[in-house]
Amino acid sequence: MPDIAFFGFAAVTVLGAILALESRDLVYGAVSLGVSFLGVASLFFLLDAAYIGVFQIAVYIGAVVILILFTVMLVGPAKGEGPTEFRRTALFIGILVAMMLGVGGALASPSAFSTNQPCTPECDLAQFSQSLLVTYSVQLAVLSLVFAAAVIGALTLAKSERGTA
């Protein structure tokens, strides 16, 4: 049963990413990106890493996708160019290279993908959260400032586009 769930969530993740890349409308691309991020979070939940899954939902779906949608709604959607033959060829080559790298990595280090080993004290969830929220607190604060700057930039663009600046 976990294998079926894994392949289902992996398919949702990959299809969401492909739809995000191939979407002509920015809003549909952002929603597809959110679906892809939700698939990644589901994979974390499947691996019993609920903290990282919730963090994935909060940061990527709750911040990045909402920021993209918020910016599109303020500035206005821009229609992108449709999928061209070059983009499809580049997508095919990218998928092929990713598959080759994955197979090469699996063959080079089969123990890297082993799931039979129990969790050691180095993979403690409390230690991970301590490291994330205490050790990297400056990086998280800088990331929040980058998000705030993006929102301020979107507001400035929206005001100047309407002629009220």
C-alpha positions in Angstrom: 0.0 0.0 0.0 2.8 2.5 0.7 4.2 1.9 -2.7 0.9 2.8 -4.4 0.7 6.0 -2.3 4.3 6.9 -3.1 3.8 6.5 -6.8 0.5 8.4 -6.7 2.1 11.3 -4.8 5.2 11.2 -7.0 2.9 11.3 -10.1 1.0 14.3 -8.6 4.3 16.1 -8.0 5.7 15.5 -11.4 2.5 16.3 -13.3 2.0 19.4 -11.3 5.5 20.5 -12.1 5.0 19.8 -15.8 1.7 21.7 -15.8 3.4 24.6 -14.1 6.1 24.7 -16.7 3.8 24.3 -19.7 1.0 26.6 -18.5 0.2 29.6 -20.7 -1.5 31.5 -17.9 0.4 32.6 -14.9 -2.4 31.9 -12.5 -2.8 28.3 -13.7 1.0 27.9 -13.5 0.9 29.1 -9.9 -1.9 26.7 -9.0 -0.1 23.8 -10.7 3.0 24.7 -8.8 1.0 24.6 -5.6 -0.3 21.1 -6.5 3.3 20.0 -7.1 4.4 21.4 -3.7 1.4 19.6 -2.1 2.6 16.4 -3.7 6.1 16.9 -2.2 4.5 17.6 1.2 2.5 14.4 0.9 5.7 12.5 0.2 7.2 13.9 3.4 4.1 12.8 5.3 4.4 9.4 3.8 8.0 9.2 5.1 6.8 10.1 8.6 8.4 13.5 8.4 5.3 15.5 9.4 7.3 18.5 10.6 9.0 18.9 7.3 5.7 18.3 5.5 3.9 21.0 7.4 6.9 23.3 6.9 6.7 22.6 3.1 3.0 23.5 3.1 3.5 26.6 5.2 6.5 28.0 3.4 6.0 26.9 -0.2 2.2 26.7 -0.6 1.4 29.3 2.1 4.0 31.8 1.1 5.5 31.3 -2.3 2.3 30.3 -4.3 0.2 32.8 -2.4 2.8 35.5 -3.1 2.7 34.7 -6.8 -1.1 34.8 -6.9 -1.1 38.0 -4.9 1.3 39.6 -7.3 -0.6 38.4 -10.3 -3.8 39.8 -8.9 -2.2 43.2 -8.2 -0.2 43.6 -11.4 -2.5 41.7 -13.7 -2.0 38.4 -15.4 0.4 38.4 -18.3 -0.1 35.8 -21.1 3.0 33.9 -21.8 4.1 32.3 -24.9 2.7 28.9 -25.7 4.7 25.7 -25.6 7.1 25.6 -28.5 8.9 22.6 -29.9 12.2 23.8 -28.3 10.5 23.9 -24.8 9.2 20.4 -25.3 12.5 19.1 -26.5 14.2 20.8 -23.5 11.7 19.3 -21.2 12.3 15.8 -22.6 16.1 16.2 -22.4 15.8 17.5 -18.8 13.7 14.5 -17.8 16.1 12.2 -19.5 19.1 13.7 -17.7 17.3 13.6 -14.4 16.5 9.9 -14.8 20.1 9.2 -15.8 21.4 11.0 -12.8 19.0 9.2 -10.5 19.9 5.8 -11.9 23.6 6.6 -11.8 23.3 7.8 -8.1 21.4 4.6 -7.2 24.0 2.4 -8.8 26.9 4.3 -7.3 25.6 4.2 -3.8 22.9 1.6 -3.1 23.1 2.2 0.6 22.0 5.8 0.1 18.5 4.7 -0.7 18.2 2.0 1.9 15.2 2.3 4.2 15.9 -0.7 6.5 18.1 1.2 8.9 16.6 2.5 12.1 16.7 6.2 12.9 19.9 7.1 14.7 20.3 9.9 17.3 21.6 12.1 14.6 18.2 12.2 12.9 16.2 13.4 15.9 13.3 15.6 15.0 13.9 17.9 18.1 17.5 18.4 17.0 16.4 19.2 13.5 13.8 21.7 14.5 16.3 23.3 16.9 18.8 23.6 14.1 16.2 25.0 11.7 14.7 27.6 14.0 17.7 28.6 16.2 20.8 28.0 14.1 19.2 29.3 10.9 17.0 32.0 12.4 18.9 34.7 10.6 18.4 33.0 7.2 14.6 32.7 7.9 14.4 36.3 8.9 16.2 37.3 5.7 13.8 35.1 3.7 10.8 36.9 5.3 12.4 40.3 4.4 12.8 39.1 0.8 9.1 38.1 0.7 8.2 41.5 2.2 10.3 43.3 -0.4 8.5 41.3 -3.2 5.1 42.3 -1.8 6.2 46.0 -1.6 7.6 45.8 -5.2 4.3 44.3 -6.4 2.3 47.1 -4.7 4.6 49.7 -6.2 4.2 48.2 -9.7 0.4 48.0 -9.3 0.3 51.6 -8.2 2.5 52.9 -11.0 0.5 50.9 -13.5 -2.7 52.5 -12.4 -1.1 55.9 -12.5 -1.6 56.7 -8.8 2.0 56.8 -7.8 
